[in-house]
Amino acid sequence: MSIITRRRFLVAAGAAAAALGAEALWLEPRRVTVSRHRLGNGRTSIRVAQLSDLHLQDIHQFEVDVAAEVGRLGPNLIVLTGDAIDKRDRVGVLEEFLEMLPAGVPRFAILGNWDYWSGATVRELETAYERHDCRLLVNETVVHEHEGRRLRLTGVDDLLGGRPTLDRLTGGEREEPHLLLAHCPAYREHAERGGKGLFTCMLSGHTHGGQIRVLGFAPVLPRGSGGYVSGWYHGAGRVPLYVSRGIGTSLIRARLGASPEVSIFEVT
């Protein structure tokens, strides 16, 4: 290889590395995508928006854009599936974000591992959610009604930081859709043992879709992922599982091949 060719190669490699770094650090973490899904075959539906892994630090234009996108999607219900904050002093930031979500839309939330590790108490978080018409579910089942349609929601405590259980599970009518909200995807196996075949599907987050994926492969997944990365997981006799890539980042503020996601489910 000639000196000129080597120099050109190094320049090209440097430019590619710089472009990749810009993509991972600045562009992709701010590029929100919307995924759309349909559960059931009925004609009328309840539109559910899932937000996961906000990891809120402050309110910047990105957070404003996320809340505005949720408003444009016109959900009938919003579920937040854990890891809203990393630090106790960010509870106020969570309240600011909740204030930006579309008014009048019912909301339900569950806890994630970082919500516990933040040092905030469950009562602090519960109070913050309550102030913004959001109910925190900790091993509870509720029924949401919208225009004559009933949707059953079970929210379990976090697998890593809390004590999840389905002992108080109530099933309702078999024909009613029933969503399980569990932050860690690895809880799927517990749900299949204790769920009595009642769940339409399980919604999780936690993994950030791998956060940094190389050629589609996620080299690092957090404890509690159960080997799940993102998207749908089916299987004969199994609870269908959807793993959201979430919104924020953890440990390093970068994403690559795993852009932030707002998920919309038309539940019929």
Residue frames as qw, qx, qy, qz and C-alpha x, y, z in Angstrom:
[[0.000, 0.890, 0.456, 0.000, 0.00, 0.00, 0.00],
 [0.413, 0.470, -0.036, 0.779, 1.51, 3.35, -1.01],
 [0.202, -0.209, -0.451, 0.844, 1.87, 6.22, 1.48],
 [0.290, -0.034, -0.171, -0.941, -0.78, 8.23, -0.37],
 [0.595, -0.248, -0.657, -0.391, -3.19, 5.32, -0.35],
 [0.477, -0.280, -0.704, 0.445, -2.51, 4.70, 3.35],
 [0.021, -0.116, -0.250, 0.961, -3.17, 8.34, 4.13],
 [0.454, -0.122, -0.379, -0.797, -6.40, 8.28, 2.18],
 [0.596, -0.268, -0.755, -0.060, -7.43, 5.15, 4.02],
 [0.342, -0.255, -0.595, 0.682, -6.73, 6.71, 7.40],
 [0.168, 0.036, 0.011, -0.985, -8.60, 9.88, 6.45],
 [0.560, -0.176, -0.549, -0.594, -11.58, 7.85, 5.24],
 [0.561, -0.275, -0.754, 0.207, -11.51, 5.67, 8.35],
 [0.172, -0.174, -0.431, 0.869, -11.34, 8.74, 10.57],
 [0.342, -0.045, -0.186, -0.920, -14.24, 10.36, 8.73],
 [0.611, -0.233, -0.682, -0.327, -16.30, 7.17, 9.03],
 [0.456, -0.264, -0.695, 0.489, -15.55, 6.93, 12.76],
 [0.017, 0.101, 0.218, -0.971, -16.50, 10.56, 13.25],
 [0.482, -0.122, -0.405, -0.767, -19.76, 10.08, 11.35],
 [0.610, -0.261, -0.747, -0.032, -20.55, 6.95, 13.36],
 [0.312, -0.207, -0.568, 0.733, -19.79, 8.79, 16.60],
 [0.216, 0.009, -0.005, -0.976, -22.03, 11.70, 15.61],
 [0.581, -0.198, -0.596, -0.518, -24.81, 9.26, 14.75],
 [0.593, -0.275, -0.726, 0.215, -24.50, 7.42, 18.08],
 [0.310, -0.248, -0.462, 0.793, -24.02, 10.45, 20.32],
 [0.111, 0.267, 0.077, -0.954, -26.17, 13.15, 18.72],
 [0.412, 0.067, -0.478, -0.773, -28.48, 12.00, 15.95],
 [0.495, -0.179, -0.822, -0.218, -29.98, 8.60, 16.78],
 [0.205, -0.289, -0.744, 0.567, -30.67, 9.30, 20.49],
 [0.193, 0.375, 0.211, -0.882, -32.90, 12.17, 19.33],
 [0.363, 0.110, -0.622, -0.686, -34.62, 10.35, 16.45],
 [0.499, 0.060, 0.685, -0.526, -37.96, 9.10, 17.76],
 [0.276, 0.008, -0.800, -0.533, -39.70, 6.38, 15.76],
 [0.651, -0.027, 0.318, -0.689, -43.29, 5.20, 16.10],
 [0.100, 0.052, -0.975, -0.194, -44.14, 1.51, 15.93],
 [0.628, -0.018, 0.037, -0.777, -47.76, 0.45, 15.38],
 [0.075, 0.053, -0.995, 0.035, -49.33, -2.84, 16.37],
 [0.644, -0.187, -0.186, -0.718, -52.78, -4.42, 16.43],
 [0.067, -0.097, 0.939, -0.322, -54.00, -6.84, 19.09],
 [0.424, 0.384, 0.717, -0.399, -57.19, -8.70, 18.21],
 [0.170, 0.195, 0.723, 0.641, -59.52, -8.69, 15.22],
 [0.081, 0.707, 0.626, -0.319, -62.40, -6.51, 16.40],
 [0.320, 0.714, 0.352, 0.514, -63.65, -3.42, 14.61],
 [0.189, -0.920, 0.044, -0.341, -63.35, -0.97, 17.48],
 [0.755, 0.071, -0.404, 0.511, -60.21, -0.52, 19.51],
 [0.422, -0.894, -0.012, 0.151, -58.62, 1.18, 22.46],
 [0.604, 0.652, -0.234, 0.393, -55.45, 2.96, 21.34],
 [0.725, -0.655, 0.013, 0.213, -52.68, 2.43, 23.89],
 [0.406, 0.797, -0.344, 0.287, -49.41, 4.37, 23.79],
 [0.873, -0.381, -0.105, 0.285, -46.43, 2.78, 25.52],
 [0.184, 0.858, -0.360, 0.315, -43.56, 4.90, 26.80],
 [0.918, -0.329, -0.115, 0.189, -40.67, 3.11, 28.44],
 [0.750, -0.174, 0.012, 0.638, -37.26, 3.89, 29.91],
 [0.140, 0.963, 0.132, 0.187, -37.53, 7.66, 29.88],
 [0.723, -0.167, -0.145, 0.655, -34.43, 8.02, 32.10],
 [0.083, 0.925, 0.204, 0.309, -35.31, 11.69, 32.52],
 [0.583, -0.113, -0.211, 0.776, -32.47, 14.07, 33.37],
 [0.031, 0.418, 0.116, -0.901, -34.02, 17.37, 32.33],
 [0.516, 0.674, 0.515, -0.120, -36.60, 18.76, 29.94],
 [0.164, -0.401, 0.450, 0.781, -35.04, 19.70, 26.62],
 [0.505, 0.347, -0.292, -0.734, -36.43, 19.91, 23.09],
 [0.302, 0.109, -0.929, -0.185, -36.18, 16.13, 22.73],
 [0.023, 0.275, 0.860, -0.429, -38.54, 15.52, 25.66],
 [0.362, 0.444, 0.155, -0.805, -40.90, 18.20, 24.34],
 [0.429, 0.313, -0.616, -0.581, -40.90, 16.47, 20.94],
 [0.163, -0.052, -0.984, 0.051, -41.64, 13.07, 22.49],
 [0.179, 0.401, 0.661, -0.608, -44.63, 14.42, 24.43],
 [0.402, 0.466, -0.123, -0.779, -45.89, 16.25, 21.32],
 [0.326, 0.192, -0.837, -0.395, -45.60, 13.08, 19.24],
 [0.003, -0.238, -0.929, 0.284, -47.68, 11.19, 21.81],
 [0.296, 0.489, 0.348, -0.744, -50.31, 13.92, 21.54],
 [0.389, 0.405, -0.464, -0.685, -50.36, 13.67, 17.74],
 [0.196, 0.056, -0.966, -0.161, -50.91, 9.93, 17.91],
 [0.570, -0.253, -0.105, -0.775, -54.18, 10.45, 19.81],
 [0.317, -0.007, -0.933, 0.168, -54.04, 7.62, 22.36],
 [0.603, -0.559, -0.312, -0.476, -57.00, 6.67, 24.55],
 [0.813, -0.579, 0.040, 0.043, -54.62, 5.40, 27.21],
 [0.353, 0.740, -0.515, 0.250, -50.93, 5.87, 28.06],
 [0.909, -0.406, -0.038, 0.092, -48.80, 3.29, 29.87],
 [0.132, 0.826, -0.513, 0.192, -45.32, 4.01, 31.21],
 [0.972, -0.090, -0.216, -0.011, -43.36, 0.80, 31.67],
 [0.807, -0.503, -0.019, 0.309, -40.62, 1.73, 34.10],
 [0.630, -0.127, 0.098, 0.760, -37.27, 3.49, 34.52],
 [0.131, 0.929, 0.294, 0.184, -38.73, 6.99, 34.39],
 [0.073, -0.937, 0.291, -0.181, -35.82, 8.42, 36.41],
 [0.759, 0.225, -0.487, 0.369, -32.28, 7.52, 37.50],
 [0.302, 0.111, -0.489, 0.811, -31.89, 9.93, 40.42],
 [0.158, -0.597, -0.706, 0.348, -34.15, 10.97, 43.28],
 [0.037, -0.550, -0.100, 0.828, -33.78, 14.68, 42.48],
 [0.083, 0.041, -0.629, -0.772, -35.35, 14.04, 39.05],
 [0.101, 0.489, 0.845, -0.191, -38.83, 13.35, 40.43],
 [0.163, 0.695, 0.183, -0.676, -39.70, 16.97, 39.62],
 [0.114, 0.374, -0.626, -0.675, -38.52, 16.47, 36.04],
 [0.032, 0.237, 0.960, 0.148, -40.84, 13.48, 35.77],
 [0.138, 0.663, 0.584, -0.447, -43.71, 15.70, 36.87],
 [0.141, 0.603, -0.228, -0.751, -42.78, 18.28, 34.23],
 [0.070, 0.135, -0.849, -0.507, -42.83, 15.59, 31.56],
 [0.069, 0.426, 0.896, -0.105, -46.17, 14.19, 32.71],
 [0.152, 0.670, 0.286, -0.668, -47.59, 17.71, 32.51],
 [0.151, 0.466, -0.485, -0.724, -46.65, 17.86, 28.82],
 [0.107, 0.137, 0.957, 0.232, -48.51, 14.67, 27.89],
 [0.259, -0.352, -0.492, -0.753, -51.98, 15.11, 26.34],
 [0.289, -0.106, 0.523, -0.795, -54.46, 16.25, 28.97],
 [0.738, 0.057, 0.136, -0.658, -57.44, 14.10, 29.82],
 [0.760, 0.254, -0.580, -0.150, -55.86, 10.84, 28.66],
 [0.832, -0.515, 0.148, -0.142, -55.78, 8.22, 31.44],
 [0.399, 0.640, -0.631, 0.182, -52.32, 6.99, 32.41],
 [0.909, -0.409, 0.066, -0.045, -50.91, 4.00, 34.24],
 [0.275, 0.744, -0.585, 0.169, -47.29, 3.40, 35.25],
 [0.944, -0.276, -0.143, 0.114, -45.11, 0.66, 36.68],
 [0.347, -0.845, 0.386, 0.129, -41.69, 0.74, 38.33],
 [0.813, 0.463, -0.313, 0.164, -38.36, -0.24, 36.81],
 [0.813, -0.207, -0.264, 0.475, -35.02, -1.10, 38.39],
 [0.364, 0.269, -0.103, 0.886, -33.65, 2.43, 38.03],
 [0.393, -0.674, -0.189, -0.597, -36.73, 3.89, 39.68],
 [0.823, -0.533, -0.178, 0.079, -35.71, 1.89, 42.75],
 [0.753, -0.046, -0.077, 0.651, -31.99, 2.52, 42.40],
 [0.145, 0.695, 0.088, 0.698, -32.64, 6.27, 42.12],
 [0.234, -0.039, -0.611, 0.755, -33.27, 6.41, 45.87],
 [0.436, -0.191, -0.065, -0.877, -36.78, 7.79, 45.45],
 [0.329, 0.051, 0.855, -0.397, -39.35, 5.98, 47.56],
 [0.052, 0.375, 0.859, 0.345, -42.33, 4.22, 46.05],
 [0.035, -0.764, -0.551, 0.335, -44.56, 6.69, 47.88],
 [0.091, -0.592, 0.172, 0.782, -42.71, 9.68, 46.34],
 [0.017, -0.069, 0.742, 0.666, -43.15, 8.30, 42.87],
 [0.007, -0.524, -0.850, -0.049, -46.75, 7.29, 43.51],
 [0.037, -0.755, -0.347, 0.556, -47.54, 10.83, 44.70],
 [0.051, -0.443, 0.401, 0.800, -45.82, 12.40, 41.68],
 [0.006, -0.168, -0.855, -0.491, -47.81, 10.20, 39.31],
 [0.030, -0.628, -0.751, 0.200, -51.08, 10.84, 41.17],
 [0.031, -0.641, -0.114, 0.758, -50.65, 14.59, 40.83],
 [0.212, 0.398, -0.499, -0.740, -50.79, 14.12, 37.06],
 [0.811, 0.179, 0.102, -0.548, -53.71, 11.69, 36.82],
 [0.608, 0.378, -0.695, -0.068, -51.45, 8.66, 36.51],
 [0.837, -0.436, 0.184, -0.276, -51.92, 5.57, 38.66],
 [0.134, 0.561, -0.815, 0.059, -48.85, 3.61, 39.70],
 [0.935, -0.094, -0.159, -0.301, -49.55, -0.12, 39.59],
 [0.018, 0.523, -0.823, 0.223, -47.53, -2.33, 41.94],
 [0.047, -0.061, -0.996, 0.055, -48.79, -5.91, 41.69],
 [0.374, 0.397, 0.468, -0.695, -52.28, -4.65, 40.89],
 [0.187, 0.315, 0.788, 0.495, -54.97, -5.25, 38.29],
 [0.233, 0.449, 0.244, -0.828, -57.32, -2.51, 37.08],
 [0.417, 0.511, 0.711, 0.242, -60.05, -2.28, 34.46],
 [0.007, -0.357, 0.138, 0.924, -60.04, 0.63, 32.03],
 [0.415, 0.591, 0.692, -0.028, -63.23, 1.43, 30.13],
 [0.020, -0.371, 0.287, 0.883, -63.40, 3.46, 26.94],
 [0.508, 0.217, -0.302, -0.777, -66.60, 3.96, 24.96],
 [0.900, -0.032, 0.051, -0.432, -68.08, 0.70, 26.19],
 [0.803, 0.316, -0.482, 0.153, -64.87, -1.31, 25.68],
 [0.688, -0.691, 0.210, -0.068, -63.10, -2.86, 28.66],
 [0.639, 0.520, -0.491, 0.283, -59.36, -3.39, 28.91],
 [0.801, -0.596, -0.024, 0.057, -57.79, -5.17, 31.87],
 [0.384, 0.726, -0.440, 0.364, -54.30, -4.06, 32.95],
 [0.845, -0.502, -0.085, 0.166, -52.03, -5.84, 35.39],
 [0.284, 0.814, -0.380, 0.336, -48.88, -4.02, 36.49],
 [0.891, -0.325, -0.224, 0.223, -46.23, -5.94, 38.41],
 [0.386, -0.865, 0.252, 0.199, -43.36, -4.70, 40.53],
 [0.420, 0.742, -0.514, -0.093, -39.86, -4.69, 39.04],
 [0.965, 0.023, -0.254, 0.059, -38.04, -8.00, 38.78],
 [0.626, 0.300, -0.386, 0.607, -34.66, -6.58, 39.89],
 [0.054, 0.347, -0.356, 0.866, -35.53, -3.84, 42.36],
 [0.574, -0.246, 0.167, -0.763, -38.90, -4.90, 43.71],
 [0.302, -0.036, 0.930, -0.208, -41.00, -7.95, 44.53],
 [0.496, 0.111, -0.418, -0.753, -43.21, -8.85, 41.59],
 [0.233, 0.092, 0.943, -0.219, -46.06, -11.25, 42.17],
 [0.386, -0.139, -0.543, -0.733, -49.25, -12.33, 40.48],
 [0.110, -0.199, -0.903, 0.366, -50.81, -13.65, 43.69],
 [0.228, 0.487, 0.453, -0.711, -53.47, -10.94, 43.59],
 [0.063, 0.088, -0.637, -0.763, -54.18, -11.40, 39.90],
 [0.521, 0.421, 0.563, -0.484, -57.80, -11.10, 38.82],
 [0.358, 0.037, 0.758, 0.544, -58.71, -12.41, 35.42],
 [0.410, 0.413, 0.040, -0.812, -62.14, -11.10, 34.52],
 [0.830, 0.416, 0.249, -0.277, -63.86, -12.32, 31.38],
 [0.709, -0.109, 0.532, 0.450, -61.77, -14.42, 29.01],
 [0.502, 0.650, 0.417, 0.389, -62.91, -12.37, 26.00],
 [0.106, -0.991, 0.011, 0.082, -61.63, -9.14, 27.57],
 [0.640, 0.548, -0.316, 0.437, -58.15, -8.11, 26.41],
 [0.683, -0.723, 0.014, 0.101, -55.70, -8.24, 29.30],
 [0.515, 0.698, -0.330, 0.373, -52.28, -6.57, 29.13],
 [0.786, -0.500, -0.125, 0.341, -49.46, -7.38, 31.52],
 [0.210, 0.901, -0.236, 0.296, -47.05, -4.52, 32.21],
 [0.847, -0.449, 0.092, 0.269, -43.67, -5.75, 33.48],
 [0.043, 0.913, -0.327, -0.241, -40.49, -3.73, 33.10],
 [0.208, -0.508, 0.806, 0.223, -38.03, -6.61, 32.68],
 [0.697, 0.257, -0.459, -0.488, -38.71, -8.98, 29.74],
 [0.273, 0.210, -0.923, 0.169, -37.30, -11.87, 31.76],
 [0.421, 0.014, 0.592, -0.688, -40.51, -11.77, 33.80],
 [0.642, 0.173, -0.434, -0.607, -42.23, -13.51, 30.90],
 [0.473, 0.061, -0.877, 0.053, -41.38, -16.93, 32.31],
 [0.042, 0.127, 0.712, -0.689, -42.88, -16.01, 35.71],
 [0.487, 0.203, 0.027, -0.849, -46.00, -14.67, 33.97],
 [0.612, 0.132, -0.657, -0.419, -46.49, -17.92, 32.10],
 [0.336, -0.063, -0.892, 0.296, -46.36, -19.89, 35.34],
 [0.027, -0.331, -0.643, 0.690, -48.60, -17.58, 37.37],
 [0.238, 0.179, -0.157, -0.942, -50.78, -15.91, 34.74],
 [0.495, 0.279, 0.761, -0.312, -53.20, -18.81, 34.25],
 [0.337, 0.281, 0.713, 0.547, -53.27, -18.14, 30.50],
 [0.081, 0.807, 0.507, -0.292, -55.13, -14.87, 31.00],
 [0.141, -0.678, 0.159, 0.704, -52.83, -12.37, 29.31],
 [0.662, 0.731, 0.149, -0.074, -53.35, -11.11, 25.76],
 [0.689, 0.490, -0.214, 0.489, -49.74, -9.95, 25.76],
 [0.608, -0.628, -0.130, 0.468, -46.97, -8.57, 27.94],
 [0.340, 0.873, -0.031, 0.347, -45.40, -5.12, 27.43],
 [0.742, -0.489, -0.022, 0.458, -41.86, -4.55, 28.64],
 [0.266, 0.937, -0.207, 0.098, -38.86, -2.28, 28.16],
 [0.747, -0.593, 0.260, 0.150, -35.55, -2.34, 30.07],
 [0.818, 0.015, 0.347, 0.458, -33.21, -3.37, 27.24],
 [0.081, 0.769, -0.159, -0.613, -33.23, -0.12, 25.20],
 [0.822, 0.554, -0.012, -0.132, -33.15, -2.45, 22.20],
 [0.869, 0.061, -0.024, 0.490, -29.54, -3.15, 23.09],
 [0.158, -0.919, -0.012, 0.361, -28.85, 0.62, 22.97],
 [0.076, 0.700, -0.585, -0.401, -25.67, 0.01, 20.96],
 [0.880, 0.191, 0.430, -0.054, -26.17, -2.55, 18.19],
 [0.068, -0.586, 0.633, 0.501, -23.46, -3.52, 15.73],
 [0.285, 0.146, -0.798, -0.511, -24.74, -4.94, 12.44],
 [0.689, -0.284, -0.371, -0.554, -28.02, -5.71, 14.16],
 [0.728, -0.176, -0.612, 0.253, -26.35, -7.54, 17.07],
 [0.379, -0.830, 0.108, -0.394, -26.67, -6.30, 20.67],
 [0.576, 0.313, -0.660, 0.366, -23.37, -7.25, 22.38],
 [0.113, 0.027, -0.684, 0.720, -24.50, -6.12, 25.84],
 [0.476, -0.526, -0.476, -0.520, -27.89, -6.64, 27.47],
 [0.251, -0.502, 0.487, -0.669, -28.77, -5.77, 31.07],
 [0.043, -0.063, -0.954, 0.289, -29.54, -8.31, 33.74],
 [0.368, 0.417, 0.571, -0.604, -33.26, -9.02, 33.65],
 [0.394, 0.416, -0.401, -0.715, -33.46, -8.97, 29.85],
 [0.795, 0.079, 0.563, -0.210, -33.84, -12.74, 29.64],
 [0.459, -0.050, 0.696, 0.550, -32.04, -12.61, 26.30],
 [0.325, 0.777, 0.531, 0.099, -34.84, -10.55, 24.73],
 [0.392, -0.050, 0.142, 0.908, -33.74, -7.44, 22.82],
 [0.260, 0.319, 0.071, -0.909, -36.64, -5.63, 21.13],
 [0.473, 0.099, -0.544, -0.686, -39.85, -6.16, 19.22],
 [0.845, -0.137, -0.001, -0.517, -42.26, -9.10, 19.28],
 [0.044, 0.290, -0.952, 0.084, -41.61, -12.55, 20.74],
 [0.808, -0.052, -0.086, -0.580, -44.22, -15.24, 20.14],
 [0.132, 0.273, -0.950, 0.071, -44.27, -18.99, 20.50],
 [0.609, -0.282, -0.638, -0.377, -46.79, -21.78, 20.81],
 [0.662, -0.529, -0.520, 0.105, -48.41, -21.73, 24.23],
 [0.485, -0.152, -0.258, 0.822, -46.44, -18.66, 25.28],
 [0.000, 0.858, 0.330, -0.395, -47.49, -15.16, 26.35],
 [0.530, 0.658, 0.164, 0.509, -46.81, -12.83, 23.40],
 [0.495, -0.630, -0.095, 0.591, -44.15, -10.33, 24.51],
 [0.425, 0.802, 0.101, 0.407, -43.38, -6.90, 23.12],
 [0.619, -0.456, -0.089, 0.634, -40.10, -5.26, 24.20],
 [0.220, 0.966, 0.118, 0.063, -39.92, -1.52, 23.59],
 [0.657, 0.315, -0.160, 0.666, -36.60, 0.13, 22.77],
 [0.393, -0.689, -0.359, 0.492, -37.66, 2.91, 25.12],
 [0.190, 0.961, 0.138, 0.144, -36.90, 6.60, 24.99],
 [0.202, -0.921, 0.331, -0.025, -33.82, 7.47, 27.04],
 [0.686, 0.422, -0.544, 0.234, -30.35, 6.06, 27.61],
 [0.761, -0.644, 0.073, -0.046, -28.56, 4.53, 30.57],
 [0.791, -0.366, 0.218, 0.440, -24.90, 4.59, 31.63],
 [0.328, -0.170, 0.388, 0.844, -23.76, 6.09, 28.32],
 [0.380, 0.653, 0.270, -0.596, -25.75, 8.72, 26.46],
 [0.165, 0.405, -0.672, -0.598, -25.57, 7.07, 23.08],
 [0.780, 0.258, 0.506, -0.263, -27.68, 4.88, 20.80],
 [0.172, 0.472, -0.675, -0.541, -26.75, 3.08, 17.63],
 [0.337, -0.007, -0.873, -0.351, -29.05, 0.81, 15.66],
 [0.269, -0.470, -0.813, 0.212, -31.68, 1.15, 18.38],
 [0.028, -0.361, -0.076, -0.929, -33.51, 4.45, 17.97],
 [0.221, 0.103, 0.606, -0.757, -35.95, 5.71, 20.65],
 [0.200, -0.252, -0.838, -0.440, -39.47, 4.36, 20.29],
 [0.476, 0.050, 0.372, -0.795, -43.06, 5.27, 21.04],
 [0.020, -0.095, -0.971, -0.219, -45.24, 2.16, 20.64],
 [0.534, 0.054, 0.059, -0.842, -48.92, 2.28, 19.68],
 [0.051, 0.087, 0.995, 0.020, -51.22, -0.70, 20.21],
 [0.555, -0.087, -0.217, -0.798, -54.72, -0.89, 18.81],
 [0.090, -0.027, 0.949, -0.299, -56.34, -3.26, 21.29],
 [0.544, -0.086, -0.363, -0.752, -59.62, -4.71, 20.06]]
